[in-house]
Amino acid sequence: MDAEPVTIRISETSTVSGLWQARPAPRACLALAHGAGAGMTHRSMAAIADGLAERGVASLRYQFPYMEKGGKRVDPPPVAHAAVRAAVAEAHRRAGKLPLFAGGRSFCRRMTSQAQALTPLEGVRGLVLFAFPLHTAGKPSVMRAEHLADVAIPMLFLQGTKDILAELELLQPMVASLGSRATLALFDDADHSFHVPARTGRKDAQVLAELLDQAAAWMLSH
């Protein structure tokens, strides 16, 4: 499905690229941040946007400044937070009265939740968090999730049970500590990229379909 190129203005001297994607008469909208190592045009991001559109959810994918410049080192949080706010504002403008959500994949998804925790994102009803990076590989910790206590809107966590960046023994109690604001959807045998081994008898496309079914249903219920 074709996506419309968008220019998102962060400041008077800074812009980033975006992609607006919607079928006729969408029922919700998601501002969708990419992961740390791959930008908004990566096939995984395109698959998410395509799948959401099929399920009645428009999306605005966008680049972070470091990715726009072709850099490998991620932006410092203040820069990333400014990009999130600018993208959400553009999504809000395009979505009109549609229910608006924000989120994304991995690191850049965490930048979205941090921005929301610092100052609520205008018009955003909830956060959709694909593969929350709770800790670095082999170093279990919940410090990266401490800011979530300051997020007052609903949150949906979509996680693979074999994600080495979010051990279940830590992830499940962390989500439970957030109370009714947080919902955890687990996908058996999926890793941080929602890949499942061939021995499971399932395909990555099946996992993605299940994941998007749950994400779209959750957004449309809020």
N, C-alpha and C positions, 0 to 999 in steps of 0.2 A: 504494500500500500504506500502510495506517495506521501511524503511529508513536506510541509511548506517551510523553507528556510526562514529563519527569524534572526534579527540582530537585537541583542539584549544589552541595554546601556546600564553599566554598573555605576559609572561616574562620568564627569565631563570628559575625561581622558581615557576611559576604559570601556570596552565593549567585549562581549563574547557571542559566539554563535549559538543558535538554538534550532530545534526542529519541532514544529507544531503538527500534530497528527490527530485527526478526528473524522469519524464518519458522520453522516447526517444525523441530527438530533441526539447527540450524546447526553448521558444522564449524570456524568460526573467528570472531573478533570484532575489529573495528577501531574505535578511538577516533578520531573524524574531526573535525578542526578546519577551520573555514571560512577563506575568504580575507580580505584586509584590508578590502575594500569592500562585502562582502555577507555576511549572517549565515547561520545554519544552515538557515533556511527557504528560502533562494534556490533557484530551480528547478534550478540546476546541482548543488547539494548534495543536493537531493531525488532527482535522477536518479542520482547516485552511490550513495546509500543504497538506492534501489529496485533498482538493478542488482546491487549486492553481495548483497542479500537473495536475489535470484533465483539467485545463484551459490553460495549456502550460507554467506555471510559476514554475521553480525550486525553492526550498527554503533551506536555512540553518538555522534550529532552533539551539539555543544555550542557555546554562545556564550562569547565572551571578555567580560570586564567592560565594556569600552568599548562594545561592540556591544549588550550588554544594556541599557545606559543611553541608547542612541541617539546616542552620540558618534561623531565622525568621526576623531579622533586616536587612533591605536592605543595600547594599554597599554604602559608601560615593561616591559622584559624580566622583571624580578622578578615583576611582577603577572601577566604572561602565563604565565610558567613555573609559578606557583602554580595557575593555572586548568588548565593541562595536567595537572599531577599530580593535581588533584582529579578531573578527568574520567576519567583513566586508572584511578584507584582505584575510581570508580563503575562503569566498564566491567568492571573485574576482578571486582567483586562480582557483577555481573549475569551475566557470562560463565561464572563458575564454573571448570570445568576446561578450557574451550575455549582453544586457542592464542590469545594476545592480541597485537595489533599496534597501533601508534599512527602517526598521520600527519595528512595533510590537504592543503589547497591553499595555495600561495604563501606569503605572509608568516607566517600563523599556523602553517603547516606547519614553517617555519623555527624558530618558537618551540618546537615539539615537539622538533626535533633538538637545539636548544640545551639544553633541559631534560635530555634524555637524556645529552648530553655532560657536563653539570655533575654530575649524580647519576643513575644509571640508574633508569628508570621501572619500578616494581615489576611483575614478571610479564610485561613486554613482550619479545616474541621478535624483533621486527624493526620497521623504520620503512618506511611506504609514503608516498612523497613525490611528490605531484601538482604538477608545474610548479614545481620549486625555483627561487626567485628569486635567481639567482647574483649579479646586479648590477642596478643601475638602468639604464633604457633609455639607450643611447648612451654609457654609461660602463663599458666592460668591465673586470672585476676579478674576482678569486677570493677576496677578503677575507671575504666572507660565508660562505664554505665552510670557513674555517680550523678551526672547532670540530668539523667532521666527523671530523677525525683522532682525536678523543677518544671517538667513538662505537664501541663494541666489538661491537655486534650487527649483523645483516644489514640492508642498506638497499636499497630498490627506488626508482629514480628514473624517473618517467614524464614524458617531455618531448616537446613538439612541436619539430620541426626549425626552425620559423620563430618560435620564442619569442624576442622581443627582450630579454628579461630573463635569457637564458641562451644566449649565443652558443656554438655547437657547438665552435668552435676552443678555447674555454676549458673548456666543460663536459665534453667527452669525456676530456681528460687529467686533469681534476680527479677524475672518477669512477674512472678507471684507477689513480690514485694511492692510492685506498682499498683496492686489492687485491680479494681474493675476497669481502670483506664487501659490496661494492657491485655492483648490477646496474643497467644503463641500458637502458630500453626507449624507443625513439624512434618518433614518429608523424609520418610524412611530411606536410609542408605545414601542420601544425597550429601555431597560435599559442599564446600564454600561456593562453588560455581553451580550448584544444583545438578552436578553430574552424578549418575549412578552407574555402578559396575555392571558389566554385561551379565554376570552370574545371577543378578537379581531377576532377570527376565523382563526388565522394564527398560524403556528408552528415555533419554533425556527429554524428548518432546512430550512424553506422557507426564513427566514430573512438572514441566513448565506449564502444561495445560491445567493440571491440578492446582498449581500455585496461583495461576492467573484467575482461575475460577474462584478461589477463596479470596484473593485480593479484590476482585471486582465486586463480589457479593458483599464483602465487608464494607467497601466504600459506599455501595448503593444502599446499605442498611443504615448508614450514618448521614 
